[in-house]
């Protein structure tokens, strides 16, 4: 489908300028746009987190604690496993977060040697502020679509996601 100059994006212009034998330009356009959007959403999230003074890894700890529900606690071991970090790397991360007042360590009542990490009031506040700022940014971008277009796009992306999930389930372990 021919698009006017105003309707084209950089992916359309790139696809018009290259010869990719055996590649379906519609499929290439889908993949390139999804990847480009992912990079832009990630950069937008990074910018929001930077404004809040928190790194992505720290944000993930805050999110895991917040979404765990009351009392917003997890063991340091569970957090390091979730983040796929060594215990030493998680200790360093938690040290920084504790110094910033975002989390506190408390003795684990079920394990004398264990420590629980708990989200502080400041951690809650920062998480909610970051979540709100990111949701506002995402809404600004999604405002380019009507409500029906958002629903349609979600339906199509869900279909692609389900195909990946189906293939992953069938893949030999």
C-alpha positions as CSV (number, residue, x, y, z in Angstrom):
1,X,0.0,0.0,0.0
2,X,1.5,3.3,-1.1
3,X,1.8,5.9,1.7
4,X,2.2,9.6,1.3
5,X,5.4,11.2,2.6
6,X,3.5,12.4,5.8
7,X,2.3,8.8,6.5
8,X,5.7,7.2,6.2
9,X,8.0,6.5,9.1
10,X,11.7,5.8,9.0
11,X,11.0,2.0,8.6
12,X,9.0,2.7,5.4
13,X,11.8,4.8,4.0
14,X,14.4,2.2,4.9
15,X,12.5,-0.6,3.4
16,X,12.0,1.3,0.2
17,X,15.8,2.0,0.0
18,X,17.1,-1.6,0.4
19,X,16.8,-4.9,-1.4
20,X,16.2,-7.8,1.0
21,X,15.8,-10.9,-1.2
22,X,13.4,-13.5,0.4
23,X,12.3,-11.1,3.1
24,X,8.6,-10.1,3.3
25,X,8.7,-6.3,3.8
26,X,5.4,-6.4,5.8
27,X,6.9,-8.8,8.3
28,X,10.2,-6.8,8.4
29,X,8.2,-3.7,9.0
30,X,6.3,-5.3,11.9
31,X,9.5,-6.6,13.6
32,X,11.4,-3.3,13.0
33,X,8.6,-1.2,14.4
34,X,8.1,-3.4,17.5
35,X,11.8,-3.3,18.2
36,X,11.9,0.4,17.6
37,X,9.0,1.0,19.9
38,X,10.6,-1.2,22.6
39,X,13.8,0.8,22.5
40,X,11.9,4.0,22.7
41,X,9.7,2.9,25.6
42,X,12.8,1.6,27.4
43,X,14.6,4.9,26.9
44,X,11.5,6.8,28.1
45,X,11.4,4.6,31.2
46,X,15.1,5.1,31.8
47,X,14.7,8.8,31.6
48,X,11.8,8.7,34.1
49,X,13.9,6.6,36.5
50,X,16.9,8.9,36.1
51,X,14.7,11.9,37.0
52,X,13.7,10.0,40.2
53,X,17.3,9.1,41.0
54,X,16.9,5.4,40.8
55,X,18.5,2.8,38.5
56,X,16.4,0.2,36.6
57,X,17.7,-2.7,38.8
58,X,16.6,-0.7,41.9
59,X,13.2,0.0,40.3
60,X,12.7,-3.7,39.7
61,X,13.4,-4.4,43.4
62,X,10.9,-1.7,44.4
63,X,8.4,-3.2,42.0
64,X,8.8,-6.7,43.1
65,X,8.4,-5.7,46.8
66,X,5.4,-3.5,46.0
67,X,3.6,-6.1,43.9
68,X,4.2,-8.8,46.6
69,X,1.5,-7.1,48.6
70,X,1.5,-6.4,52.3
71,X,3.7,-6.5,54.3
72,X,5.9,-5.7,51.1
73,X,8.7,-7.9,52.2
74,X,10.9,-10.5,50.5
75,X,14.1,-12.3,51.5
76,X,17.3,-10.9,50.0
77,X,17.8,-14.4,48.5
78,X,14.4,-14.3,46.8
79,X,15.1,-10.8,45.4
80,X,18.6,-11.9,44.1
81,X,17.0,-15.0,42.4
82,X,14.3,-12.9,40.9
83,X,16.8,-10.4,39.5
84,X,19.2,-13.2,38.5
85,X,22.0,-11.6,40.5
86,X,24.6,-13.0,42.8
87,X,24.0,-12.5,46.5
88,X,27.0,-10.1,46.6
89,X,25.5,-8.0,43.7
90,X,22.1,-7.9,45.4
91,X,23.8,-6.9,48.7
92,X,25.4,-4.0,47.0
93,X,22.1,-3.0,45.4
94,X,20.3,-3.3,48.7
95,X,23.0,-1.3,50.5
96,X,22.4,1.6,48.0
97,X,18.7,1.4,48.4
98,X,18.8,1.2,52.1
99,X,21.1,4.3,52.2
100,X,18.5,6.1,50.1
101,X,15.8,5.1,52.5
102,X,13.9,3.0,50.0
103,X,14.1,-0.3,51.8
104,X,15.1,-1.6,55.2
105,X,16.4,-4.9,56.3
106,X,14.8,-6.7,59.2
107,X,15.4,-10.0,60.8
108,X,13.4,-12.9,59.3
109,X,11.2,-14.3,62.1
110,X,11.2,-17.7,60.5
111,X,15.0,-18.0,60.0
112,X,17.4,-16.7,62.6
113,X,20.1,-16.2,60.0
114,X,17.8,-14.7,57.4
115,X,17.0,-11.1,56.6
116,X,13.9,-9.7,55.0
117,X,13.9,-6.6,52.8
118,X,11.0,-4.4,53.4
119,X,9.7,-1.5,51.3
120,X,9.8,1.8,53.3
121,X,7.3,4.7,53.0
122,X,9.8,6.5,50.8
123,X,10.1,3.4,48.7
124,X,6.3,3.3,48.3
125,X,6.2,7.0,47.4
126,X,9.0,6.7,44.9
127,X,7.4,3.6,43.3
128,X,4.0,5.3,43.0
129,X,5.6,8.5,41.6
130,X,7.5,6.5,39.0
131,X,4.6,4.4,38.1
132,X,2.4,7.5,37.6
133,X,5.0,9.3,35.6
134,X,5.6,6.3,33.3
135,X,1.9,5.7,32.8
136,X,1.4,9.4,31.9
137,X,4.2,9.2,29.3
138,X,2.8,6.0,27.8
139,X,-0.7,7.5,27.7
140,X,0.7,10.5,25.7
141,X,2.2,8.1,23.1
142,X,-0.9,5.9,23.0
143,X,-3.1,9.0,22.5
144,X,-2.1,8.7,18.8
145,X,-4.6,5.8,18.6
146,X,-8.4,5.8,19.1
147,X,-9.9,3.5,21.8
148,X,-10.9,1.0,19.0
149,X,-7.4,1.1,17.5
150,X,-5.9,0.4,20.9
151,X,-8.2,-2.6,21.3
152,X,-7.4,-3.8,17.8
153,X,-3.6,-3.4,18.3
154,X,-3.8,-5.3,21.6
155,X,-5.7,-8.1,19.9
156,X,-3.1,-8.4,17.1
157,X,-0.1,-8.2,19.5
158,X,-1.7,-10.7,21.8
159,X,-2.0,-13.1,18.8
160,X,1.7,-12.7,18.0
161,X,2.5,-13.2,21.7
162,X,0.4,-16.3,21.9
163,X,2.2,-17.8,18.9
164,X,5.5,-17.3,20.6
165,X,4.2,-18.9,23.7
166,X,2.8,-21.8,21.8
167,X,6.1,-22.4,20.1
168,X,8.0,-22.1,23.4
169,X,5.7,-24.7,25.0
170,X,6.4,-27.1,22.1
171,X,10.2,-26.5,22.0
172,X,12.2,-29.5,23.4
173,X,13.8,-28.7,26.8
